[in-house]
């Protein structure tokens, strides 16, 4: 029996085109994936939280590219066959903290499925960037979910799975 893991980054507060939210759009979609697959979940959290307002947050994210410390890092994913990598699109790809979370993990022989939340960027370069970072993984075509439609995306996720 295969076992799955969802590694995701999500941010609440002010989001582009959505306004102020209590739960991040990616987290909403990650919960749908968990409900539909039974996957374990690991939330990637920045060591220093982002500003609550959107414009400051995106400026902070740009500065964190290449150096985004996180609160906790997974040490081992060997128990999993499939790994879902989920993030909003920040500056054309996954949030900088995702690179920190994924670096050093052994993806050999794993199936990787990528999901983005966005407001017009689609997947950006997430899939190709995940392929570069997750060496040895079989990275499947990704799914892009508009953040403004995250709450109503369960069927879209189910169809993609």
JOKAZI-V209201 format. One record per residue. N is the residue number from 0. RES is the residue in one small letter. NEAR is the number of other ideal C-beta (glycine too) atoms within 10 Angstrom. Layout:
# JOKAZI-V209201
<<N & RES & NEAR> <N & RES & NEAR>>
This chain:
# JOKAZI-V209201
<<0 & x & 3> <1 & x & 8> <2 & x & 13> <3 & x & 18> <4 & x & 20> <5 & x & 24> <6 & x & 24> <7 & x & 28> <8 & x & 26> <9 & x & 24> <10 & x & 25> <11 & x & 14> <12 & x & 16> <13 & x & 16> <14 & x & 21> <15 & x & 18> <16 & x & 11> <17 & x & 18> <18 & x & 10> <19 & x & 11> <20 & x & 18> <21 & x & 6> <22 & x & 13> <23 & x & 23> <24 & x & 27> <25 & x & 27> <26 & x & 19> <27 & x & 19> <28 & x & 29> <29 & x & 27> <30 & x & 18> <31 & x & 20> <32 & x & 24> <33 & x & 16> <34 & x & 12> <35 & x & 13> <36 & x & 19> <37 & x & 9> <38 & x & 20> <39 & x & 14> <40 & x & 16> <41 & x & 17> <42 & x & 18> <43 & x & 25> <44 & x & 14> <45 & x & 19> <46 & x & 12> <47 & x & 10> <48 & x & 12> <49 & x & 20> <50 & x & 14> <51 & x & 12> <52 & x & 11> <53 & x & 18> <54 & x & 10> <55 & x & 12> <56 & x & 19> <57 & x & 14> <58 & x & 12> <59 & x & 17> <60 & x & 20> <61 & x & 11> <62 & x & 10> <63 & x & 21> <64 & x & 13> <65 & x & 8> <66 & x & 9> <67 & x & 22> <68 & x & 12> <69 & x & 19> <70 & x & 12> <71 & x & 11> <72 & x & 14> <73 & x & 16> <74 & x & 8> <75 & x & 8> <76 & x & 19> <77 & x & 10> <78 & x & 8> <79 & x & 20> <80 & x & 13> <81 & x & 18> <82 & x & 25> <83 & x & 24> <84 & x & 29> <85 & x & 28> <86 & x & 30> <87 & x & 28> <88 & x & 23> <89 & x & 26> <90 & x & 15> <91 & x & 11> <92 & x & 21> <93 & x & 29> <94 & x & 25> <95 & x & 24> <96 & x & 23> <97 & x & 25> <98 & x & 21> <99 & x & 20> <100 & x & 26> <101 & x & 22> <102 & x & 10> <103 & x & 10> <104 & x & 20> <105 & x & 13> <106 & x & 21> <107 & x & 10> <108 & x & 10> <109 & x & 19> <110 & x & 16> <111 & x & 22> <112 & x & 25> <113 & x & 24> <114 & x & 24> <115 & x & 27> <116 & x & 29> <117 & x & 22> <118 & x & 15> <119 & x & 10> <120 & x & 19> <121 & x & 14> <122 & x & 22> <123 & x & 20> <124 & x & 16> <125 & x & 26> <126 & x & 20> <127 & x & 14> <128 & x & 19> <129 & x & 25> <130 & x & 16> <131 & x & 9> <132 & x & 20> <133 & x & 22> <134 & x & 10> <135 & x & 10> <136 & x & 21> <137 & x & 13> <138 & x & 21> <139 & x & 13> <140 & x & 9> <141 & x & 20> <142 & x & 23> <143 & x & 19> <144 & x & 25> <145 & x & 19> <146 & x & 24> <147 & x & 16> <148 & x & 14> <149 & x & 27> <150 & x & 14> <151 & x & 11> <152 & x & 20> <153 & x & 16> <154 & x & 9> <155 & x & 17> <156 & x & 20> <157 & x & 13> <158 & x & 8> <159 & x & 17> <160 & x & 12>>
